[in-house]
Amino acid sequence: AEATCARKASGDGRDPRERFEPAKRPPAAPAAPDPPPVNDSPAEDFEELAQAHDRLIGTILAEEETLIATHRKHIDQMVELIKEEMVHLNSVDRPGSDVDAYVHGLDRILDTKATFINELRSQLAVFKGHLAEEERLSHQFQARSMVANGVRAA
């Protein structure tokens, strides 16, 4: 946020709307692996399940980094938008202010915020789905491990 303030103060000449264009989405993470097919051999089935789980963990770790970075950027963008909102509020409070400019500016800011929030929520939903899939695979892995070791589930 400080760097952005410095650019504003230095008059870098950019159109303020450029700062608030929706973020380019990072490349989509690989889809969660399909559940392994059921084999006749318990050892092969167990190994395929372990490999699917390992692939999913790799996907989750990559998505986690991307999600955190996107969230940080989202917060920075929201701070800048709130600053812009304050400018509009202070402007409309003055006698003879341009109410149309205030309404147009506020509408644009709210649309931009909604876009940013929807993008972050979409990314979060994918991540949550992969976490749920990992938990399911983990339980499946534990259950098969117990069966392979001759332990009965409680």
C-alpha contacts under 8 A as a table, 3 or more apart, distances in Angstrom:
res1	aa1	res2	aa2	distance
1	A	4	T	5.12
1	A	5	C	6.30
1	A	76	D	5.86
1	A	79	V	7.56
1	A	80	E	7.56
2	E	5	C	5.02
2	E	6	A	6.21
3	A	6	A	5.02
3	A	7	R	6.32
4	T	7	R	5.10
4	T	8	K	6.29
5	C	8	K	5.04
5	C	9	A	6.16
6	A	9	A	5.04
6	A	10	S	6.03
7	R	10	S	5.06
7	R	11	G	6.23
7	R	12	D	5.83
8	K	11	G	5.22
8	K	12	D	6.58
11	G	14	R	7.85
14	R	18	E	6.93
15	D	18	E	5.56
15	D	19	R	7.60
16	P	19	R	5.62
16	P	20	F	7.34
17	R	20	F	5.29
17	R	21	E	6.57
18	E	21	E	5.48
19	R	77	Q	8.00
20	F	77	Q	6.90
20	F	81	L	7.76
20	F	112	T	6.97
21	E	112	T	7.54
22	P	112	T	7.20
22	P	115	T	6.77
22	P	116	F	6.18
23	A	116	F	7.54
25	R	28	A	7.84
26	P	66	T	7.69
29	A	59	T	6.62
29	A	62	A	7.55
29	A	63	E	6.55
30	P	59	T	6.60
31	A	59	T	7.96
32	A	55	R	7.99
32	A	56	L	5.88
32	A	59	T	7.33
32	A	130	H	6.46
32	A	133	E	7.85
33	P	52	A	6.04
33	P	55	R	7.05
33	P	56	L	6.44
34	D	52	A	7.59
35	P	49	L	7.41
35	P	52	A	7.04
36	P	45	D	7.36
36	P	48	E	5.91
36	P	49	L	5.82
36	P	52	A	6.86
37	P	45	D	7.51
38	V	45	D	6.25
39	N	42	P	6.86
39	N	44	E	6.77
39	N	45	D	5.43
40	D	45	D	7.65
41	S	44	E	5.35
41	S	45	D	6.20
42	P	45	D	4.99
42	P	46	F	5.93
42	P	148	A	7.94
43	A	46	F	5.11
43	A	47	E	6.15
44	E	47	E	5.05
44	E	48	E	6.10
45	D	48	E	5.19
45	D	49	L	6.17
46	F	49	L	5.15
46	F	50	A	6.23
46	F	141	F	7.25
46	F	144	R	6.92
46	F	145	S	7.73
47	E	50	A	5.04
47	E	51	Q	6.21
48	E	51	Q	5.07
48	E	52	A	6.14
49	L	52	A	5.14
49	L	53	H	6.15
49	L	137	L	7.39
49	L	141	F	6.64
50	A	53	H	5.08
50	A	54	D	6.17
50	A	141	F	6.98
51	Q	54	D	5.02
51	Q	55	R	6.20
52	A	55	R	5.18
52	A	56	L	6.19
53	H	56	L	5.08
53	H	57	I	6.17
53	H	134	E	6.67
53	H	137	L	6.25
53	H	138	S	7.21
54	D	57	I	5.08
54	D	58	G	6.38
55	R	58	G	5.16
55	R	59	T	6.39
56	L	59	T	5.01
56	L	60	I	6.14
56	L	130	H	7.35
56	L	134	E	6.64
57	I	60	I	5.01
57	I	61	L	6.15
57	I	134	E	7.20
58	G	61	L	5.23
58	G	62	A	6.36
59	T	62	A	5.29
59	T	63	E	6.12
60	I	63	E	5.05
60	I	64	E	5.93
60	I	127	F	6.99
60	I	130	H	6.60
60	I	131	L	7.15
61	L	64	E	5.12
61	L	65	E	6.57
62	A	65	E	5.45
62	A	66	T	6.45
63	E	66	T	5.02
63	E	67	L	5.89
63	E	127	F	6.62
64	E	67	L	5.08
64	E	68	I	6.15
64	E	127	F	7.45
65	E	68	I	5.31
65	E	69	A	6.23
66	T	69	A	5.17
66	T	70	T	6.03
67	L	70	T	5.05
67	L	71	H	6.02
67	L	120	L	7.93
67	L	123	Q	6.94
67	L	124	L	7.08
68	I	71	H	5.03
68	I	72	R	6.25
69	A	72	R	5.19
69	A	73	K	6.28
70	T	73	K	5.08
70	T	74	H	6.01
70	T	120	L	7.24
71	H	74	H	4.89
71	H	75	I	6.27
71	H	120	L	7.07
72	R	75	I	5.21
72	R	76	D	6.41
73	K	76	D	5.09
73	K	77	Q	6.17
74	H	77	Q	5.07
74	H	78	M	6.12
74	H	116	F	6.85
74	H	117	I	7.96
74	H	120	L	7.75
75	I	78	M	5.05
75	I	79	V	6.21
76	D	79	V	5.20
76	D	80	E	6.42
77	Q	80	E	5.18
77	Q	81	L	6.23
78	M	81	L	4.98
78	M	82	I	6.08
78	M	113	K	7.04
79	V	82	I	5.11
79	V	83	K	6.27
80	E	83	K	5.09
80	E	84	E	6.31
81	L	84	E	4.96
81	L	85	E	6.15
81	L	109	I	6.55
81	L	113	K	7.75
82	I	85	E	4.87
82	I	86	M	6.24
83	K	86	M	5.11
83	K	87	V	6.49
84	E	87	V	5.09
84	E	88	H	6.46
85	E	88	H	5.09
85	E	89	L	6.18
85	E	105	G	7.95
85	E	106	L	6.75
85	E	109	I	7.39
86	M	89	L	4.97
86	M	90	N	6.01
87	V	90	N	5.21
87	V	91	S	6.05
88	H	91	S	5.05
88	H	92	V	6.15
88	H	102	Y	5.69
88	H	105	G	7.10
88	H	106	L	7.41
89	L	92	V	5.26
89	L	93	D	6.23
89	L	102	Y	7.48
90	N	93	D	5.28
90	N	94	R	7.02
91	S	94	R	5.74
91	S	97	S	6.45
91	S	102	Y	7.78
92	V	95	P	7.70
92	V	97	S	5.12
92	V	98	D	6.60
92	V	99	V	6.27
92	V	102	Y	6.36
93	D	97	S	7.10
94	R	97	S	5.60
98	D	101	A	5.43
98	D	102	Y	6.52
99	V	102	Y	4.92
99	V	103	V	6.14
100	D	103	V	5.12
100	D	104	H	6.05
101	A	104	H	5.11
101	A	105	G	5.91
102	Y	105	G	5.14
102	Y	106	L	5.98
103	V	106	L	5.19
103	V	107	D	6.01
104	H	107	D	5.18
104	H	108	R	6.21
105	G	108	R	5.20
105	G	109	I	6.16
106	L	109	I	5.07
106	L	110	L	6.10
107	D	110	L	5.22
107	D	111	D	6.16
108	R	111	D	5.13
108	R	112	T	6.14
109	I	112	T	5.06
109	I	113	K	6.14
110	L	113	K	5.05
110	L	114	A	6.12
111	D	114	A	5.14
111	D	115	T	6.23
112	T	115	T	5.10
112	T	116	F	6.26
113	K	116	F	5.13
113	K	117	I	6.10
114	A	117	I	5.09
114	A	118	N	6.03
115	T	118	N	5.17
115	T	119	E	6.18
116	F	119	E	5.23
116	F	120	L	6.29
117	I	120	L	5.18
117	I	121	R	6.05
118	N	121	R	5.02
118	N	122	S	6.04
119	E	122	S	5.16
119	E	123	Q	6.36
120	L	123	Q	5.19
120	L	124	L	6.07
121	R	124	L	4.88
121	R	125	A	6.02
122	S	125	A	5.15
122	S	126	V	6.52
123	Q	126	V	5.36
123	Q	127	F	6.38
124	L	127	F	5.02
124	L	128	K	6.06
125	A	128	K	5.07
125	A	129	G	6.13
126	V	129	G	5.11
126	V	130	H	6.37
127	F	130	H	5.15
127	F	131	L	6.28
128	K	131	L	5.00
128	K	132	A	6.21
129	G	132	A	5.13
129	G	133	E	6.19
130	H	133	E	4.96
130	H	134	E	6.06
131	L	134	E	5.03
131	L	135	E	6.26
132	A	135	E	5.12
132	A	136	R	6.29
133	E	136	R	5.04
133	E	137	L	6.15
134	E	137	L	5.09
134	E	138	S	5.94
135	E	138	S	4.98
135	E	139	H	6.21
136	R	139	H	5.26
136	R	140	Q	6.19
137	L	140	Q	4.95
137	L	141	F	5.93
138	S	141	F	4.97
138	S	142	Q	6.13
139	H	142	Q	5.08
139	H	143	A	6.09
140	Q	143	A	5.14
140	Q	144	R	6.20
141	F	144	R	5.26
141	F	145	S	5.99
142	Q	145	S	4.93
142	Q	146	M	6.11
143	A	146	M	5.18
143	A	147	V	6.31
143	A	153	A	7.47
144	R	147	V	4.97
144	R	148	A	6.00
145	S	148	A	5.02
145	S	149	N	6.14
146	M	149	N	5.06
146	M	150	G	6.06
146	M	151	V	4.89
146	M	152	R	6.71
146	M	153	A	7.38
147	V	150	G	5.00
147	V	151	V	5.73
147	V	152	R	6.75
148	A	151	V	7.69
